[in-house]
Amino acid sequence: MIRSHFLNMAIFSALVAVFFAFLTQNETRDRLRVILILGGSMIVLSLILAYVMYPFPLR
């Protein structure tokens, strides 16, 4: 099954965010807050980093 890089990144971010939310928080509301903040920040920061690196050639 072929997926785009963005979809793979979003799935990975969601899984990591869920893992750390359940690892660190006890209340459902706190877990949801951590999932949204951590998952969203991972995606946004990855896109910013990709935008910054885009002008530099690979070779």
Biopython code that builds the backbone (N, CA, C, O; Angstrom):
import numpy as np
from Bio.PDB.StructureBuilder import StructureBuilder

atoms = [
    (1, "MET", "N", (0.848, -1.168, 0.000)),
    (1, "MET", "CA", (0.000, 0.000, 0.000)),
    (1, "MET", "C", (0.901, 1.242, 0.000)),
    (1, "MET", "O", (1.743, 1.404, 0.883)),
    (2, "ILE", "N", (0.721, 2.095, -0.975)),
    (2, "ILE", "CA", (1.537, 3.293, -1.110)),
    (2, "ILE", "C", (0.779, 4.473, -0.525)),
    (2, "ILE", "O", (-0.383, 4.707, -0.856)),
    (3, "ARG", "N", (1.449, 5.208, 0.346)),
    (3, "ARG", "CA", (0.870, 6.413, 0.939)),
    (3, "ARG", "C", (1.796, 7.583, 0.665)),
    (3, "ARG", "O", (2.965, 7.404, 0.325)),
    (4, "SER", "N", (1.266, 8.758, 0.815)),
    (4, "SER", "CA", (2.094, 9.943, 0.649)),
    (4, "SER", "C", (2.957, 10.140, 1.901)),
    (4, "SER", "O", (2.666, 9.594, 2.965)),
    (5, "HIS", "N", (4.007, 10.919, 1.751)),
    (5, "HIS", "CA", (4.873, 11.204, 2.890)),
    (5, "HIS", "C", (4.111, 11.953, 3.977)),
    (5, "HIS", "O", (4.313, 11.707, 5.167)),
    (6, "PHE", "N", (3.237, 12.865, 3.565)),
    (6, "PHE", "CA", (2.473, 13.631, 4.545)),
    (6, "PHE", "C", (1.549, 12.725, 5.358)),
    (6, "PHE", "O", (1.433, 12.892, 6.572)),
    (7, "LEU", "N", (0.892, 11.772, 4.703)),
    (7, "LEU", "CA", (0.006, 10.857, 5.426)),
    (7, "LEU", "C", (0.801, 9.985, 6.389)),
    (7, "LEU", "O", (0.364, 9.752, 7.516)),
    (8, "ASN", "N", (1.954, 9.504, 5.964)),
    (8, "ASN", "CA", (2.807, 8.727, 6.873)),
    (8, "ASN", "C", (3.225, 9.561, 8.073)),
    (8, "ASN", "O", (3.219, 9.065, 9.200)),
    (9, "MET", "N", (3.589, 10.826, 7.848)),
    (9, "MET", "CA", (3.986, 11.701, 8.930)),
    (9, "MET", "C", (2.814, 11.957, 9.885)),
    (9, "MET", "O", (2.997, 11.969, 11.102)),
    (10, "ALA", "N", (1.623, 12.160, 9.341)),
    (10, "ALA", "CA", (0.450, 12.414, 10.171)),
    (10, "ALA", "C", (0.095, 11.187, 11.013)),
    (10, "ALA", "O", (-0.250, 11.325, 12.187)),
    (11, "ILE", "N", (0.175, 10.001, 10.433)),
    (11, "ILE", "CA", (-0.108, 8.770, 11.187)),
    (11, "ILE", "C", (0.923, 8.570, 12.286)),
    (11, "ILE", "O", (0.565, 8.245, 13.419)),
    (12, "PHE", "N", (2.196, 8.760, 11.967)),
    (12, "PHE", "CA", (3.248, 8.619, 12.967)),
    (12, "PHE", "C", (3.075, 9.636, 14.096)),
    (12, "PHE", "O", (3.215, 9.289, 15.269)),
    (13, "SER", "N", (2.775, 10.875, 13.751)),
    (13, "SER", "CA", (2.573, 11.919, 14.762)),
    (13, "SER", "C", (1.400, 11.577, 15.671)),
    (13, "SER", "O", (1.474, 11.761, 16.886)),
    (14, "ALA", "N", (0.329, 11.085, 15.086)),
    (14, "ALA", "CA", (-0.846, 10.723, 15.881)),
    (14, "ALA", "C", (-0.538, 9.567, 16.826)),
    (14, "ALA", "O", (-0.934, 9.597, 17.991)),
    (15, "LEU", "N", (0.161, 8.555, 16.337)),
    (15, "LEU", "CA", (0.493, 7.411, 17.188)),
    (15, "LEU", "C", (1.418, 7.810, 18.334)),
    (15, "LEU", "O", (1.218, 7.377, 19.469)),
    (16, "VAL", "N", (2.414, 8.621, 18.053)),
    (16, "VAL", "CA", (3.340, 9.073, 19.096)),
    (16, "VAL", "C", (2.605, 9.942, 20.109)),
    (16, "VAL", "O", (2.828, 9.815, 21.313)),
    (17, "ALA", "N", (1.738, 10.818, 19.632)),
    (17, "ALA", "CA", (0.983, 11.692, 20.532)),
    (17, "ALA", "C", (0.055, 10.879, 21.435)),
    (17, "ALA", "O", (-0.044, 11.157, 22.631)),
    (18, "VAL", "N", (-0.618, 9.889, 20.878)),
    (18, "VAL", "CA", (-1.503, 9.041, 21.687)),
    (18, "VAL", "C", (-0.694, 8.270, 22.722)),
    (18, "VAL", "O", (-1.107, 8.165, 23.877)),
    (19, "PHE", "N", (0.443, 7.736, 22.325)),
    (19, "PHE", "CA", (1.289, 6.984, 23.255)),
    (19, "PHE", "C", (1.714, 7.849, 24.433)),
    (19, "PHE", "O", (1.569, 7.447, 25.587)),
    (20, "PHE", "N", (2.243, 9.045, 24.142)),
    (20, "PHE", "CA", (2.716, 9.899, 25.221)),
    (20, "PHE", "C", (1.568, 10.467, 26.060)),
    (20, "PHE", "O", (1.744, 10.716, 27.253)),
    (21, "ALA", "N", (0.416, 10.669, 25.464)),
    (21, "ALA", "CA", (-0.736, 11.135, 26.229)),
    (21, "ALA", "C", (-1.170, 10.084, 27.238)),
    (21, "ALA", "O", (-1.445, 10.411, 28.392)),
    (22, "PHE", "N", (-1.236, 8.835, 26.820)),
    (22, "PHE", "CA", (-1.630, 7.772, 27.742)),
    (22, "PHE", "C", (-0.533, 7.468, 28.745)),
    (22, "PHE", "O", (-0.815, 6.992, 29.844)),
    (23, "LEU", "N", (0.702, 7.733, 28.388)),
    (23, "LEU", "CA", (1.815, 7.490, 29.296)),
    (23, "LEU", "C", (1.879, 8.537, 30.402)),
    (23, "LEU", "O", (2.238, 8.217, 31.535)),
    (24, "THR", "N", (1.536, 9.777, 30.087)),
    (24, "THR", "CA", (1.762, 10.863, 31.042)),
    (24, "THR", "C", (0.514, 11.391, 31.725)),
    (24, "THR", "O", (0.629, 11.982, 32.798)),
    (25, "GLN", "N", (-0.673, 11.208, 31.160)),
    (25, "GLN", "CA", (-1.890, 11.816, 31.710)),
    (25, "GLN", "C", (-2.861, 10.749, 32.200)),
    (25, "GLN", "O", (-2.882, 9.624, 31.702)),
    (26, "ASN", "N", (-3.666, 11.134, 33.193)),
    (26, "ASN", "CA", (-4.649, 10.201, 33.752)),
    (26, "ASN", "C", (-6.075, 10.537, 33.341)),
    (26, "ASN", "O", (-6.900, 9.636, 33.185)),
    (27, "GLU", "N", (-6.375, 11.801, 33.167)),
    (27, "GLU", "CA", (-7.729, 12.230, 32.830)),
    (27, "GLU", "C", (-7.930, 12.264, 31.316)),
    (27, "GLU", "O", (-7.007, 12.574, 30.564)),
    (28, "THR", "N", (-9.143, 11.944, 30.884)),
    (28, "THR", "CA", (-9.448, 11.902, 29.454)),
    (28, "THR", "C", (-9.291, 13.265, 28.803)),
    (28, "THR", "O", (-8.778, 13.366, 27.689)),
    (29, "ARG", "N", (-9.728, 14.311, 29.487)),
    (29, "ARG", "CA", (-9.630, 15.661, 28.924)),
    (29, "ARG", "C", (-8.166, 16.080, 28.759)),
    (29, "ARG", "O", (-7.801, 16.695, 27.758)),
    (30, "ASP", "N", (-7.338, 15.744, 29.741)),
    (30, "ASP", "CA", (-5.910, 16.063, 29.656)),
    (30, "ASP", "C", (-5.226, 15.275, 28.535)),
    (30, "ASP", "O", (-4.358, 15.795, 27.835)),
    (31, "ARG", "N", (-5.627, 14.025, 28.381)),
    (31, "ARG", "CA", (-5.058, 13.207, 27.297)),
    (31, "ARG", "C", (-5.393, 13.792, 25.931)),
    (31, "ARG", "O", (-4.529, 13.883, 25.059)),
    (32, "LEU", "N", (-6.636, 14.182, 25.751)),
    (32, "LEU", "CA", (-7.054, 14.759, 24.471)),
    (32, "LEU", "C", (-6.295, 16.053, 24.183)),
    (32, "LEU", "O", (-5.885, 16.302, 23.049)),
    (33, "ARG", "N", (-6.114, 16.869, 25.213)),
    (33, "ARG", "CA", (-5.371, 18.114, 25.057)),
    (33, "ARG", "C", (-3.932, 17.847, 24.642)),
    (33, "ARG", "O", (-3.410, 18.521, 23.753)),
    (34, "VAL", "N", (-3.285, 16.872, 25.274)),
    (34, "VAL", "CA", (-1.903, 16.522, 24.937)),
    (34, "VAL", "C", (-1.821, 15.964, 23.522)),
    (34, "VAL", "O", (-0.889, 16.286, 22.785)),
    (35, "ILE", "N", (-2.776, 15.140, 23.136)),
    (35, "ILE", "CA", (-2.787, 14.577, 21.779)),
    (35, "ILE", "C", (-2.877, 15.682, 20.743)),
    (35, "ILE", "O", (-2.129, 15.678, 19.765)),
    (36, "LEU", "N", (-3.781, 16.625, 20.945)),
    (36, "LEU", "CA", (-3.948, 17.708, 19.981)),
    (36, "LEU", "C", (-2.727, 18.620, 19.932)),
    (36, "LEU", "O", (-2.277, 18.990, 18.848)),
    (37, "ILE", "N", (-2.196, 18.982, 21.077)),
    (37, "ILE", "CA", (-1.041, 19.880, 21.111)),
    (37, "ILE", "C", (0.203, 19.199, 20.552)),
    (37, "ILE", "O", (0.888, 19.764, 19.700)),
    (38, "LEU", "N", (0.499, 17.993, 21.021)),
    (38, "LEU", "CA", (1.711, 17.297, 20.583)),
    (38, "LEU", "C", (1.620, 16.884, 19.113)),
    (38, "LEU", "O", (2.563, 17.102, 18.353)),
    (39, "GLY", "N", (0.506, 16.296, 18.711)),
    (39, "GLY", "CA", (0.352, 15.887, 17.318)),
    (39, "GLY", "C", (0.371, 17.061, 16.365)),
    (39, "GLY", "O", (1.023, 17.015, 15.322)),
    (40, "GLY", "N", (-0.341, 18.109, 16.722)),
    (40, "GLY", "CA", (-0.360, 19.301, 15.875)),
    (40, "GLY", "C", (0.990, 19.977, 15.782)),
    (40, "GLY", "O", (1.395, 20.417, 14.706)),
    (41, "SER", "N", (1.692, 20.063, 16.901)),
    (41, "SER", "CA", (3.003, 20.718, 16.873)),
    (41, "SER", "C", (4.016, 19.897, 16.089)),
    (41, "SER", "O", (4.880, 20.467, 15.422)),
    (42, "MET", "N", (3.930, 18.573, 16.154)),
    (42, "MET", "CA", (4.855, 17.743, 15.373)),
    (42, "MET", "C", (4.636, 17.949, 13.876)),
    (42, "MET", "O", (5.602, 18.045, 13.118)),
    (43, "ILE", "N", (3.392, 18.016, 13.448)),
    (43, "ILE", "CA", (3.090, 18.210, 12.027)),
    (43, "ILE", "C", (3.497, 19.606, 11.572)),
    (43, "ILE", "O", (4.135, 19.760, 10.531)),
    (44, "VAL", "N", (3.131, 20.620, 12.348)),
    (44, "VAL", "CA", (3.450, 21.996, 11.961)),
    (44, "VAL", "C", (4.957, 22.219, 11.925)),
    (44, "VAL", "O", (5.466, 22.820, 10.978)),
    (45, "LEU", "N", (5.672, 21.752, 12.926)),
    (45, "LEU", "CA", (7.123, 21.940, 12.953)),
    (45, "LEU", "C", (7.814, 21.159, 11.835)),
    (45, "LEU", "O", (8.821, 21.620, 11.297)),
    (46, "SER", "N", (7.293, 19.998, 11.480)),
    (46, "SER", "CA", (7.859, 19.245, 10.363)),
    (46, "SER", "C", (7.665, 19.975, 9.042)),
    (46, "SER", "O", (8.564, 19.998, 8.201)),
    (47, "LEU", "N", (6.492, 20.570, 8.860)),
    (47, "LEU", "CA", (6.247, 21.337, 7.638)),
    (47, "LEU", "C", (7.114, 22.592, 7.573)),
    (47, "LEU", "O", (7.594, 22.958, 6.501)),
    (48, "ILE", "N", (7.317, 23.249, 8.707)),
    (48, "ILE", "CA", (8.192, 24.422, 8.738)),
    (48, "ILE", "C", (9.623, 24.020, 8.405)),
    (48, "ILE", "O", (10.294, 24.700, 7.628)),
    (49, "LEU", "N", (10.089, 22.935, 8.979)),
    (49, "LEU", "CA", (11.439, 22.457, 8.693)),
    (49, "LEU", "C", (11.592, 22.071, 7.225)),
    (49, "LEU", "O", (12.624, 22.356, 6.617)),
    (50, "ALA", "N", (10.590, 21.433, 6.655)),
    (50, "ALA", "CA", (10.637, 21.075, 5.237)),
    (50, "ALA", "C", (10.669, 22.323, 4.360)),
    (50, "ALA", "O", (11.372, 22.351, 3.350)),
    (51, "TYR", "N", (9.919, 23.346, 4.734)),
    (51, "TYR", "CA", (9.902, 24.592, 3.970)),
    (51, "TYR", "C", (11.269, 25.280, 4.039)),
    (51, "TYR", "O", (11.738, 25.825, 3.040)),
    (52, "VAL", "N", (11.900, 25.258, 5.200)),
    (52, "VAL", "CA", (13.224, 25.872, 5.361)),
    (52, "VAL", "C", (14.272, 25.112, 4.561)),
    (52, "VAL", "O", (15.170, 25.729, 3.987)),
    (53, "MET", "N", (14.179, 23.786, 4.509)),
    (53, "MET", "CA", (15.177, 22.966, 3.817)),
    (53, "MET", "C", (14.945, 22.895, 2.311)),
    (53, "MET", "O", (15.847, 22.478, 1.584)),
    (54, "TYR", "N", (13.793, 23.278, 1.824)),
    (54, "TYR", "CA", (13.437, 23.123, 0.409)),
    (54, "TYR", "C", (14.416, 23.800, -0.554)),
    (54, "TYR", "O", (14.739, 23.193, -1.575)),
    (55, "PRO", "N", (14.910, 25.020, -0.297)),
    (55, "PRO", "CA", (15.784, 25.685, -1.286)),
    (55, "PRO", "C", (17.170, 25.039, -1.422)),
    (55, "PRO", "O", (17.863, 25.276, -2.412)),
    (56, "PHE", "N", (17.576, 24.237, -0.452)),
    (56, "PHE", "CA", (18.911, 23.646, -0.497)),
    (56, "PHE", "C", (18.895, 22.378, -1.355)),
    (56, "PHE", "O", (18.061, 21.496, -1.154)),
    (57, "PRO", "N", (19.822, 22.296, -2.310)),
    (57, "PRO", "CA", (19.845, 21.106, -3.183)),
    (57, "PRO", "C", (20.339, 19.870, -2.417)),
    (57, "PRO", "O", (20.992, 19.971, -1.378)),
    (58, "LEU", "N", (20.004, 18.718, -2.966)),
    (58, "LEU", "CA", (20.404, 17.461, -2.330)),
    (58, "LEU", "C", (21.894, 17.203, -2.548)),
    (58, "LEU", "O", (22.562, 16.636, -1.683)),
    (59, "ARG", "N", (22.411, 17.618, -3.701)),
    (59, "ARG", "CA", (23.838, 17.402, -4.001)),
    (59, "ARG", "C", (24.589, 18.682, -4.043)),
    (59, "ARG", "O", (25.797, 18.681, -4.282)),
]
sb = StructureBuilder()
sb.init_structure("model")
sb.init_model(0)
sb.init_chain("A")
sb.init_seg("    ")
for serial, (resi, resn, name, xyz) in enumerate(atoms, 1):
    if name == "N":
        sb.init_residue(resn, " ", resi, " ")
    sb.init_atom(name, np.array(xyz, "f"), 0.0, 1.0, " ", f" {name:<3s}", serial, name[0])
structure = sb.get_structure()
